[in-house]
Amino acid sequence: MLLTDQERARAIADVAQLILASGQIAKVQRMVPGERLYGSDDATYSDVAEIPLELDETPPEELSGKIDAVADALPDADVLGEDRLVADSGTYKIQSVEPVHFFGAVTHKILQLVKLHGR
């Protein structure tokens, strides 16, 4: 084993401290089940949680054609692809949620976001 349980716990705590230090909070909104004529564009969303995150609106160049922002969230954040994030800088659709693994521990989640204009 490369890392002990204590070292893994410390890595998770260190990343959490960095995310919390950003001071950013966003509301997570999830689609309310029901029939839709036009897909997710006409869906109703309800608030499910508020989560701390670190939002970066300048993603790496290789993502810029598809993604408007990325966010780092705590590993236990209740977020799913297709959810919405409502932050100070606007409303985003979550395109993907990727857990980040560090020697057997999930330290955080990376959220790839598309900005919803006019929201």
Contact map, one row per residue, 1 for C-alpha under 8 A:
11110000000000000000000000000000000000000000000000000000000000000000000000000000000000000000000000000000000000000000000
11110000000000000000000000000000000000000000000000000000000000000000000000000000000000000000000000000010000000000000000
11111111000000000000000000000000000000000000000000000000000000000000000000000000000000000000000000000010000000000000000
11111111000000000000000000000000000000000000000000000000000000000000000000000000000000000000000000000000000000000000000
00111111100000000000000000000000000000000000000000000000000000000000000000000000000000000000000000000000000000000000000
00111111110000000000000000000000000000000000000000000000000000000000000000000000000000000000000000000000000000000000000
00111111111000000000000000000000000000000000000000000000000000000000000000000000000000000000000000000000000000000000000
00111111111100000000000000000000000000000000000000000000000000000000000000000000000000000000000000000111100000000000000
00001111111110000000000000000000000000000000000000000000000000000000000000000000000000000000000000000000000000000000000
00000111111111000000000000000000000000000000000000000000000000000000000000000000000000000000000000000000000000000000000
00000011111111100000000000000000000000000000000000000000000000000000000000000000000000000000000000000000001000000000000
00000001111111110000000000000000000000000000000000000000000000000000000000000000000000000000000000000000111100000000000
00000000111111111000000000000000000000000000000000000000000000000000000000000000000000000000000000000000000000000000000
00000000011111111100000000000000000000000000000000000000000000000000000000000000000000000000000000000000000000000000000
00000000001111111110000000000000000000000000000000000000000000000000000000000000000000000000000000000000001100000000000
00000000000111111111000000000000000000000000000000000000000000000000000001000000000000000000000000000000001100000000000
00000000000011111111100000000000000000000000000000000000000000000000000000000000000000000000000000000000000000000000000
00000000000001111111110000000000000000000000000000000000000000000000000000000000000000000000000000000000000000000000000
00000000000000111111111000000000000000000000000000011100000000000000000111000000000000000000000000000000000000000000000
00000000000000011111111100000000000000000000000000011100000000000000000000000000000000000000000000000000000000000000000
00000000000000001111111000000000000000000000000000000000000000000000000000000000000000000000000000000000000000000000000
00000000000000000111111100000000000000000000000000001100000000000000000000000000000000000000000000000000000000000000000
00000000000000000011111110000000000000000000000000011100000000000000000000000000000000000000000000000000000000000000000
00000000000000000001011111000000000000000000000000011110000000000000000000000000000000000000000000000000000000000000000
00000000000000000000001111100000000000000000000001111000000000000000000000000000000000100000000000000000000000000000000
00000000000000000000000111110000000000000000000001111000000000000000000000000000000011110000000000000000000000000000000
00000000000000000000000011111000000000000000001111100000000000000000000000000000000011100000000000000000000000000000000
00000000000000000000000001111100000000000000001111100000000000000000000000000110001111000000000000000000000000000000000
00000000000000000000000000111110000000000000111110000000000000000000000000000000001111000000000000000000000000000000000
00000000000000000000000000011111000000000000111100000000000000000000000000000000011100000000000000000000000000000000000
00000000000000000000000000001111100000010011110000000000000000000000000000000000011000000000000000000000000000000000000
00000000000000000000000000000111110000000011110000000000000000000000000000000000000000000000000000000000000000000000000
00000000000000000000000000000011111000000000000000000000000000000000000000000000000000000000000000000000000000000000000
00000000000000000000000000000001111100000000000000000000000000000000000000000000000000000000000000000000000000000000000
00000000000000000000000000000000111110000000000000000000000000000000000000000000000000000000000000000000000000000000000
00000000000000000000000000000000011111110110000000000000000000000000000000000000000000000000000000000000000000000000000
00000000000000000000000000000000001111100100000000000000000000000000000000000000000000000000000000000000000000000000000
00000000000000000000000000000000000111111100000000000000000000000000000000000000000000000000000000000000000000000000000
00000000000000000000000000000000000111111110000000000000000000000000000000000000000000000000000000000000000000000000000
00000000000000000000000000000010000101111110000000000000000000000000000000000000000000000000000000000000000000000000000
00000000000000000000000000000000000001111110000000000000000000000000000000000000000000000000000000000000000000000000000
00000000000000000000000000000000000111111111000000000000000000000000000000000000000000000000000000000000000000000000000
00000000000000000000000000000011000100111111100000000000000000000000000000000000000000000000000000000000000000000000000
00000000000000000000000000000011000000000111110000000000000000000000000000000000000000000000000000000000000000000000000
00000000000000000000000000001111000000000011111000000000000000000000000000000000000000000000000000000000000000000000000
00000000000000000000000000001111000000000001111100000000000000000000000000000000000000000000000000000000000000000000000
00000000000000000000000000111100000000000000111110000000000000000000000000000000000000000000000000000000000000000000000
00000000000000000000000000111100000000000000011111000000000000000000000000000000000000000000000000000000000000000000000
00000000000000000000000000111000000000000000001111100000000000000000000000000100000000000000000000000000000000000000000
00000000000000000000000011110000000000000000000111110000000000000000000000000000000000000000000000000000000000000000000
00000000000000000000000011110000000000000000000011111000000000000000000010001000000000000000000000000000000000000000000
00000000000000000011001111000000000000000000000001111100000000000000000011000000000000000000000000000000000000000000000
00000000000000000011011111000000000000000000000000111110000000000000001111000000000000000000000000000000000000000000000
00000000000000000011011100000000000000000000000000011111000000000000001110000000000000000000000000000000000000000000000
00000000000000000000000100000000000000000000000000001111100000000000111100000000000000000000000000000000000000000000000
00000000000000000000000000000000000000000000000000000111111000000000111000000000000000000000000000000000000000000000000
00000000000000000000000000000000000000000000000000000011111000000001110000000000000000000000000000000000000000000000000
00000000000000000000000000000000000000000000000000000001111100000001110000000000000000000000000000000000000000000000000
00000000000000000000000000000000000000000000000000000001111110110011110000000000000000000000000000000000000000000000000
00000000000000000000000000000000000000000000000000000000011111110000000000000000000000000000000000000000000000000000000
00000000000000000000000000000000000000000000000000000000001111111000000000000000000000000000000000000000000000000000000
00000000000000000000000000000000000000000000000000000000000111111000000000000000000000000000000000000000000000000000000
00000000000000000000000000000000000000000000000000000000001111111110000000000000000000000000000000000000000000000000000
00000000000000000000000000000000000000000000000000000000001111111111000000000000000000000000000000000000000000000000000
00000000000000000000000000000000000000000000000000000000000011111111000000000000000000000000000000000000000000000000000
00000000000000000000000000000000000000000000000000000000000000111111000000000000000000000000000000000000000000000100000
00000000000000000000000000000000000000000000000000000000001000111111110000000000000000000000000000000000000000011100000
00000000000000000000000000000000000000000000000000000000111000011111110000000000000000000000000000000000000000011110000
00000000000000000000000000000000000000000000000000000011111000000011111000000000000000000000000000000000000000011110000
00000000000000000000000000000000000000000000000000000011111000000011111100000000000000000000000000000000000001111000000
00000000000000000000000000000000000000000000000000001111000000000000111110000000000000000000000000000000000001111000000
00000000000000000010000000000000000000000000000000001110000000000000011111000000000000000000000000000000000111100000000
00000000000000000010000000000000000000000000000000111100000000000000001111101000000000000000000000000000000111100000000
00000000000000010010000000000000000000000000000000011000000000000000000111111000000000000000000000000000001110000000000
00000000000000000000000000000000000000000000000000000000000000000000000011111000000000000000000000100000011110000000000
00000000000000000000000000000000000000000000000000000000000000000000000001111100000000000000000000000000000100000000000
00000000000000000000000000000000000000000000000000100000000000000000000011111110000000000000000000000000000010000000000
00000000000000000000000000010000000000000000000010000000000000000000000000011111000000000000000000000000000000000000000
00000000000000000000000000010000000000000000000000000000000000000000000000001111101000000000000010000000000000000000000
00000000000000000000000000000000000000000000000000000000000000000000000000000111111000000000010110000000000000000000000
00000000000000000000000000000000000000000000000000000000000000000000000000000011111000000000111110000000000000000000000
00000000000000000000000000000110000000000000000000000000000000000000000000000001111100000000111100000000000000000000000
00000000000000000000000000011110000000000000000000000000000000000000000000000011111110000000110000000000000000000000000
00000000000000000000000000011100000000000000000000000000000000000000000000000000011111000011110000000000000000000000000
00000000000000000000000001111000000000000000000000000000000000000000000000000000001111100011110000000000000000000000000
00000000000000000000000001111000000000000000000000000000000000000000000000000000000111110111000000000000000000000000000
00000000000000000000000011100000000000000000000000000000000000000000000000000000000011111110000000000000000000000000000
00000000000000000000000001000000000000000000000000000000000000000000000000000000000001111100000000000000000000000000000
00000000000000000000000000000000000000000000000000000000000000000000000000000000000000111110000000000000000000000000000
00000000000000000000000000000000000000000000000000000000000000000000000000000000000001111111000000000000000000000011001
00000000000000000000000000000000000000000000000000000000000000000000000000000000000111101111100000000000000000000011101
00000000000000000000000000000000000000000000000000000000000000000000000000000000000111000111110000000000000000001111000
00000000000000000000000000000000000000000000000000000000000000000000000000000000111110000011111000000000000000001111000
00000000000000000000000000000000000000000000000000000000000000000000000000000001111110000001111110000000000000111100000
00000000000000000000000000000000000000000000000000000000000000000000000000000000110000000000111110000000000000111100000
00000000000000000000000000000000000000000000000000000000000000000000000000000001110000000000011111000000000000111000000
00000000000000000000000000000000000000000000000000000000000000000000000000000011100000000000011111100000000011110000000
00000000000000000000000000000000000000000000000000000000000000000000000000000000000000000000000111110000000011100000000
00000000000000000000000000000000000000000000000000000000000000000000000000100000000000000000000011111000011111000000000
00000000000000000000000000000000000000000000000000000000000000000000000000000000000000000000000001111100011111000000000
00000000000000000000000000000000000000000000000000000000000000000000000000000000000000000000000000111111111100000000000
00000001000000000000000000000000000000000000000000000000000000000000000000000000000000000000000000011111111000000000000
01100001000000000000000000000000000000000000000000000000000000000000000000000000000000000000000000001111100000000000000
00000001000000000000000000000000000000000000000000000000000000000000000000000000000000000000000000001111110000000000000
00000001000100000000000000000000000000000000000000000000000000000000000000000000000000000000000000001111111000000000000
00000000000100000000000000000000000000000000000000000000000000000000000000100000000000000000000000111101111110000000000
00000000001100110000000000000000000000000000000000000000000000000000000001100000000000000000000000111100111110000000000
00000000000100110000000000000000000000000000000000000000000000000000000111110000000000000000000000111000011111000000000
00000000000000000000000000000000000000000000000000000000000000000000000111101000000000000000000011110000011111100000000
00000000000000000000000000000000000000000000000000000000000000000000011110000000000000000000000011110000000111110000000
00000000000000000000000000000000000000000000000000000000000000000000011110000000000000000000011111000000000011111000000
00000000000000000000000000000000000000000000000000000000000000000011111000000000000000000000011110000000000001111100000
00000000000000000000000000000000000000000000000000000000000000000011111000000000000000000001111100000000000000111110000
00000000000000000000000000000000000000000000000000000000000000000111100000000000000000000001111000000000000000011111000
00000000000000000000000000000000000000000000000000000000000000000001100000000000000000000111100000000000000000001111100
00000000000000000000000000000000000000000000000000000000000000000000000000000000000000000111100000000000000000000111111
00000000000000000000000000000000000000000000000000000000000000000000000000000000000000000010000000000000000000000011111
00000000000000000000000000000000000000000000000000000000000000000000000000000000000000000000000000000000000000000001111
00000000000000000000000000000000000000000000000000000000000000000000000000000000000000000110000000000000000000000001111
